[in-house]
């Protein structure tokens, strides 16, 4: 076998090895992206964000209700309004 033929075979083998390595890396990356643990992590992050938003909304609602109650109490306890009722 000539040196030139061996060199060509070695180049072909190296290309096949590189293609196999690239395909393996791609398969691993796809498996990692589609793995349940990654999906679970995304779901947990979304749940945390939704919970934080819900807490923020609840705090805002509670503050609004408190402000309305204080406004109603302030109006009914106002001296001029109690004189009008007498």
C-alpha distances in whole Angstrom, upper triangle without the diagonal:
4,7,8,7,7,10,11,11,13,15,16,16,19,21,21,22,25,26,27,28,30,31,32,35,36,37,39,41,42,43,45,47,47,48,52,52,52,54,57,56,57,60,61,61,63,66,66,67,69,71,72,73,75,77,77,79,81,82,83,85,87,88,89,91,92,93,95,97,98,99,101,103,104,105,107,108,109,113,114,112,114,117,117,117,120
4,5,5,6,9,10,11,12,14,16,17,18,20,21,23,24,26,27,29,30,32,33,35,36,38,39,41,42,43,45,47,48,49,53,53,52,54,57,57,57,60,62,61,63,66,67,67,69,71,72,73,75,77,77,79,81,82,83,85,87,87,89,91,92,93,95,97,98,99,101,103,103,105,107,108,109,112,113,112,114,117,117,116,120
4,5,5,6,9,10,10,12,14,15,16,18,20,21,22,24,25,27,28,30,31,33,34,36,37,39,40,42,43,45,46,47,51,51,50,52,55,55,55,58,60,59,61,64,64,64,67,69,69,70,73,74,75,76,79,80,80,82,84,85,86,88,90,90,92,94,95,96,98,100,101,102,105,105,106,110,111,109,111,115,114,114,117
4,5,5,6,9,10,11,12,14,15,17,18,20,21,23,24,26,27,29,30,31,33,35,36,37,39,40,42,43,45,46,50,50,49,51,54,54,54,57,58,58,60,62,63,63,65,68,68,69,71,73,73,75,77,78,79,81,83,83,85,87,88,89,91,93,94,95,97,99,99,101,103,104,105,108,109,108,110,113,112,112,116
4,5,5,6,9,10,11,12,14,15,17,18,20,21,23,24,26,27,28,30,32,33,35,36,37,39,41,42,43,44,48,49,48,50,53,52,53,56,57,57,58,61,62,62,64,67,67,68,70,72,72,74,76,77,78,80,82,83,84,86,88,88,90,92,93,94,96,98,98,100,102,103,104,108,109,107,109,112,112,112,115
4,5,5,6,9,10,10,12,14,15,16,18,20,21,22,24,25,27,28,30,31,33,34,36,37,39,40,42,43,46,47,46,48,51,50,51,54,55,55,57,59,60,61,63,65,65,66,69,70,71,72,75,76,76,79,80,81,82,85,86,87,89,91,92,93,95,96,97,99,101,102,103,106,107,106,108,111,110,110,114
4,5,5,6,9,10,10,12,14,15,16,18,20,21,22,24,25,27,28,30,31,33,34,36,37,39,40,41,45,45,44,47,49,49,49,52,54,53,55,58,58,59,61,63,63,64,67,68,69,70,73,74,74,76,78,79,80,83,84,84,86,88,89,90,92,94,95,96,99,99,100,104,105,103,105,109,108,108,111
4,5,5,6,9,10,11,12,14,15,16,18,20,21,22,24,26,27,28,30,32,33,34,36,37,39,40,44,44,43,45,48,48,48,51,53,52,54,57,57,57,60,62,62,63,66,67,67,69,71,73,73,75,77,78,79,81,83,83,85,87,88,89,91,93,93,95,97,98,99,103,104,102,104,107,107,107,110
4,5,5,6,9,10,11,12,14,15,16,18,20,21,22,24,26,27,28,30,31,33,34,36,37,38,42,42,42,44,46,46,47,50,51,51,53,55,56,56,59,61,61,62,65,66,67,68,71,72,72,74,76,77,78,80,82,83,84,86,88,88,91,92,93,95,97,98,99,102,103,102,104,107,106,106,109
4,5,5,6,9,10,10,12,14,15,16,18,20,21,22,24,25,27,28,30,31,33,35,36,37,40,41,40,42,45,44,45,48,49,49,51,53,54,54,57,59,59,60,63,64,65,66,69,70,70,73,74,75,76,79,80,81,83,85,86,87,89,90,91,93,95,96,97,100,101,100,102,105,104,104,108
4,5,5,6,9,10,10,12,14,15,16,18,20,21,22,24,26,27,28,30,31,33,34,36,39,40,38,41,43,43,43,46,48,47,49,52,52,53,55,57,57,58,61,62,63,64,67,68,68,70,72,73,74,77,78,79,80,82,83,84,87,88,89,90,93,94,94,98,99,97,100,103,102,102,105
4,5,5,6,9,10,11,12,14,15,16,18,20,21,22,24,26,27,28,30,32,33,34,38,38,37,39,42,42,42,45,47,47,48,51,52,52,54,56,57,58,60,62,62,64,66,67,68,70,72,72,74,76,77,78,80,82,83,84,86,88,88,90,92,93,94,98,98,97,99,102,101,101,105
4,5,5,6,9,10,10,12,14,15,16,18,20,21,22,24,26,27,28,30,31,32,36,36,36,38,40,40,41,44,45,45,47,49,50,51,53,55,55,57,59,60,61,63,65,66,67,69,71,71,73,75,76,77,79,81,82,83,85,87,87,89,91,92,93,97,98,96,98,101,101,100,104
4,5,5,6,9,10,10,12,14,15,16,18,20,21,22,24,26,27,29,30,31,35,35,34,36,39,38,39,42,43,43,45,47,48,48,51,53,53,54,57,58,59,60,63,64,64,66,68,69,70,73,74,75,77,78,79,81,83,84,85,87,89,90,91,94,95,94,96,99,98,98,102
4,5,5,6,8,10,10,12,14,15,16,18,20,21,22,24,26,27,28,30,33,34,33,35,38,37,37,40,42,42,43,46,47,47,49,51,52,53,55,57,57,59,61,62,63,65,67,67,69,71,72,73,75,77,78,79,81,83,83,85,87,88,89,93,93,92,94,97,96,96,100
4,5,5,6,9,10,10,12,14,15,16,18,20,21,22,24,26,27,28,32,32,31,33,36,36,36,39,41,41,42,45,46,46,48,50,51,52,54,56,57,58,60,62,62,64,66,67,68,70,72,73,74,76,77,78,80,82,83,85,87,88,89,92,93,92,94,97,96,96,99
4,5,5,6,9,10,10,12,14,15,16,18,20,21,22,24,26,26,30,30,30,32,34,34,35,38,39,39,41,43,44,45,47,49,49,51,53,54,55,57,59,60,61,63,65,66,67,69,70,71,73,75,76,77,79,81,81,83,85,86,87,91,92,90,92,96,95,95,98
4,5,5,6,9,10,11,12,14,15,16,18,20,21,23,24,25,29,29,28,30,33,33,33,36,38,37,39,41,42,42,45,47,47,48,51,52,53,54,57,58,58,60,62,63,64,67,68,69,71,72,74,75,77,78,79,81,83,84,85,88,89,88,90,93,92,92,96
4,5,5,6,9,10,10,12,14,15,16,18,20,21,22,24,28,28,27,29,32,32,32,34,36,36,37,40,41,41,43,46,46,47,49,51,52,53,55,57,57,59,61,62,63,65,67,68,69,71,73,73,75,77,78,79,82,83,84,87,88,87,89,92,91,91,94
4,5,5,6,9,10,10,12,14,15,16,18,20,21,22,26,26,25,27,30,30,31,33,35,35,37,39,40,41,43,45,46,47,49,50,51,53,55,56,57,59,61,62,63,65,66,67,69,71,72,73,75,77,78,79,81,82,83,87,88,86,88,92,91,91,94
4,5,5,6,9,10,11,12,14,15,17,18,20,21,24,25,24,26,29,28,29,32,33,33,35,37,38,39,41,43,43,45,47,48,49,51,53,54,55,57,59,60,61,63,64,65,67,69,70,71,73,75,75,77,79,80,81,85,86,84,86,90,89,89,92
4,5,5,6,9,10,11,12,14,15,17,18,20,23,24,22,24,27,27,27,30,32,31,33,36,36,37,39,41,41,42,45,46,47,48,51,52,53,55,57,57,59,61,62,63,65,67,68,69,71,72,73,75,77,78,79,83,84,82,84,87,87,86,90
4,5,5,6,9,10,11,12,14,15,16,18,22,22,21,23,26,26,26,29,31,31,32,35,36,36,38,40,41,42,44,46,47,48,50,51,52,54,56,57,58,60,62,63,64,66,67,68,70,72,73,74,76,78,79,82,83,82,83,87,86,86,89
4,5,5,6,9,10,10,12,14,15,16,20,20,19,22,24,24,25,27,29,29,31,33,34,35,37,39,40,41,43,45,46,47,49,50,51,53,55,56,57,59,61,62,63,65,67,68,70,71,72,74,76,77,78,82,83,81,83,86,86,85,88
4,5,5,6,9,10,11,12,14,15,19,19,17,20,23,22,23,26,27,27,29,31,32,32,35,37,37,38,41,42,43,45,47,48,49,51,52,53,55,57,58,59,61,63,64,65,67,68,69,71,73,74,75,79,80,78,80,83,83,83,86
4,5,5,6,9,10,11,12,14,18,18,17,18,21,21,21,24,26,26,27,30,31,31,33,35,36,37,39,41,41,43,45,46,47,49,51,52,53,55,57,58,59,61,62,63,65,67,68,69,71,73,74,77,78,77,78,82,81,81,84
4,5,5,6,9,10,10,12,15,17,15,17,20,20,21,23,25,25,27,29,30,31,33,35,36,37,39,41,41,43,45,46,47,49,51,52,53,55,57,58,59,61,62,64,65,67,68,70,71,73,74,78,78,77,78,82,81,81,84
4,5,5,6,9,10,10,14,14,13,16,18,18,19,21,23,23,25,27,28,29,31,33,34,35,37,39,40,41,43,44,46,47,49,50,52,53,55,56,58,59,61,62,64,65,66,68,70,71,72,76,77,75,77,80,80,79,82
4,5,5,6,9,10,13,14,12,14,17,16,17,19,21,21,23,25,26,27,29,31,31,32,35,36,37,39,41,42,43,45,46,48,49,51,52,53,55,57,58,59,61,63,64,65,67,68,69,73,74,72,74,77,77,77,80
4,5,5,6,8,12,13,11,13,16,16,16,18,21,21,22,24,26,26,28,30,31,32,34,36,37,38,40,41,42,44,46,47,48,50,52,53,54,56,57,59,60,62,63,65,66,68,69,73,73,72,73,77,76,76,79
4,6,5,6,9,11,10,11,14,15,15,17,19,20,21,23,25,26,27,29,31,32,33,35,36,38,39,41,42,44,45,47,48,50,51,53,54,56,57,59,60,62,63,65,66,67,69,73,74,72,73,77,76,75,79
4,5,5,9,8,7,10,12,12,13,15,17,17,19,21,22,23,25,27,28,29,31,33,34,35,37,38,40,41,43,44,46,47,49,50,52,53,55,56,58,59,60,62,64,65,66,70,71,69,71,74,74,73,76
4,6,9,9,6,8,11,11,11,13,16,16,17,19,21,21,23,25,26,27,29,31,32,33,35,36,37,39,41,42,43,45,47,48,49,51,52,54,55,57,58,60,61,63,64,68,69,67,69,72,71,71,74
4,7,8,7,7,10,12,11,13,15,16,17,19,21,22,23,25,27,27,29,31,32,33,35,37,38,39,41,43,44,45,47,48,49,51,53,54,55,57,58,60,62,63,64,68,69,67,69,72,71,71,74
4,5,5,6,9,10,11,12,14,16,17,18,20,22,23,24,26,27,29,30,32,33,35,36,38,39,41,42,44,45,47,48,50,51,53,54,55,57,58,60,61,63,64,68,69,67,69,72,72,71,74
4,5,5,6,8,10,10,12,14,15,16,18,20,21,22,24,25,26,28,30,31,32,34,36,36,38,40,41,42,44,46,47,48,50,52,53,54,56,58,59,60,62,66,67,65,66,69,69,68,71
4,5,5,6,9,10,10,12,14,15,16,18,20,21,22,24,25,27,28,30,31,33,34,36,37,39,40,41,43,45,46,47,49,51,52,53,55,57,58,59,61,64,66,64,65,68,68,67,70
4,5,5,6,9,10,11,12,14,15,17,18,20,21,23,24,26,27,29,30,32,33,35,36,38,39,41,42,44,45,46,48,49,51,52,54,55,57,58,60,63,64,63,64,68,67,66,70
4,5,5,6,9,10,11,12,14,15,16,18,20,21,22,24,26,27,28,30,32,33,34,36,37,39,40,42,43,45,46,48,49,51,52,54,55,56,58,62,63,61,62,66,65,64,68
4,5,5,6,9,10,10,12,14,15,16,18,20,21,22,24,25,26,28,30,31,32,34,36,37,38,40,42,43,44,46,47,49,50,52,53,54,56,60,61,59,60,64,64,63,66
4,5,5,6,9,10,11,12,14,15,16,18,20,21,23,24,26,27,29,30,31,33,35,36,37,39,41,42,43,45,46,48,49,51,52,53,55,59,60,58,59,63,63,62,65
4,5,5,6,9,10,11,12,14,15,17,18,20,21,22,24,26,27,28,30,32,33,35,36,37,39,40,42,43,45,46,48,49,51,52,54,57,58,57,58,62,61,60,64
4,5,5,6,9,10,10,12,14,15,16,18,20,21,22,24,26,27,28,30,31,32,34,36,37,38,40,42,43,44,46,48,49,50,52,56,57,55,56,60,59,58,61
4,5,5,6,9,10,10,12,14,15,16,18,20,21,22,24,25,27,28,30,31,33,34,36,37,39,40,42,43,44,46,48,49,50,54,55,53,55,58,58,57,60
4,5,5,6,9,10,11,12,14,15,17,18,20,21,23,24,26,27,29,30,32,33,35,36,37,39,41,42,43,45,47,48,49,53,54,52,54,57,57,56,59
4,5,5,6,9,10,11,12,14,15,16,18,20,21,22,24,26,27,28,30,31,33,34,36,37,39,40,42,43,45,46,47,51,52,50,52,55,55,54,57
4,5,5,6,9,10,10,12,14,15,16,18,20,21,22,24,25,27,28,30,31,33,34,36,37,38,40,42,43,44,46,50,51,49,50,54,53,52,56
4,5,5,6,9,10,11,12,14,15,16,18,20,21,22,24,26,27,28,30,31,33,34,36,37,38,40,42,43,44,48,49,48,49,52,52,52,55
4,5,5,6,9,10,11,12,14,15,17,18,20,21,23,24,26,27,29,30,31,33,35,36,37,39,41,42,43,47,48,46,48,51,51,50,53
4,5,5,6,9,10,10,12,14,15,16,18,20,21,22,24,25,27,28,30,31,33,34,36,37,39,40,41,45,46,44,46,49,49,48,51
4,5,5,6,9,10,10,12,14,15,16,18,20,21,22,24,26,27,28,30,31,33,34,36,37,38,40,44,45,43,44,48,48,47,50
4,5,5,6,9,10,11,12,14,15,16,18,20,21,23,24,26,27,29,30,31,33,35,36,37,38,42,44,42,43,47,47,46,49
4,5,5,6,9,10,10,12,14,15,16,18,20,21,22,24,26,27,29,30,31,33,35,36,37,41,42,40,42,45,45,44,47
4,5,5,6,9,10,10,12,14,15,16,18,20,21,22,24,25,27,28,30,31,33,34,36,39,41,38,40,43,43,42,45
4,5,5,6,9,10,10,12,14,15,16,18,20,21,22,24,26,27,28,30,31,32,34,38,39,37,38,42,42,41,44
4,5,5,6,9,10,11,12,14,15,16,18,20,21,22,24,26,27,29,30,31,32,36,37,36,37,41,41,40,43
4,5,5,6,9,10,10,12,14,15,16,18,20,21,22,24,25,27,29,30,31,35,36,34,36,39,39,38,41
4,5,5,6,8,10,10,12,14,15,16,18,20,21,22,24,26,27,28,30,34,35,33,34,38,37,36,40
4,5,5,6,9,10,10,12,14,15,16,18,20,21,22,24,26,26,28,32,33,31,33,36,36,36,39
4,5,5,6,9,10,10,12,14,15,16,18,20,21,22,24,25,27,30,31,30,31,35,34,34,37
4,5,5,6,9,10,11,12,14,15,17,18,20,21,23,24,25,29,30,28,30,33,33,32,35
4,5,5,6,9,10,10,12,14,15,16,18,20,21,22,24,28,29,27,28,32,32,31,34
4,5,5,6,9,10,10,12,14,15,16,18,20,21,22,26,27,25,27,30,30,30,33
4,5,5,6,9,10,10,12,14,15,16,18,20,21,25,25,24,25,29,28,28,31
4,5,5,6,9,10,11,12,14,15,17,18,20,23,24,22,24,27,27,26,29
4,5,5,6,8,10,10,12,14,15,16,18,22,23,21,22,26,26,25,28
4,5,5,6,9,10,10,12,14,15,16,20,21,19,21,24,24,24,27
4,5,5,6,9,10,11,12,14,15,19,20,18,19,23,22,22,25
4,5,5,6,8,10,11,12,14,18,19,17,18,21,21,20,23
4,5,5,6,9,10,10,12,15,17,15,17,20,20,20,23
4,5,5,6,9,10,10,14,15,13,15,18,18,18,21
4,5,5,6,8,10,14,14,12,13,17,16,16,19
4,5,5,6,8,12,13,11,12,15,16,15,18
4,6,5,6,10,11,10,11,14,15,15,18
4,6,5,9,9,7,9,12,12,13,16
4,6,8,9,6,7,11,11,10,13
4,6,9,7,7,10,12,11,13
4,6,6,7,9,10,11,13
4,6,5,6,9,10,11
4,5,5,6,9,10
4,5,5,7,9
4,5,5,7
4,5,5
4,6
4
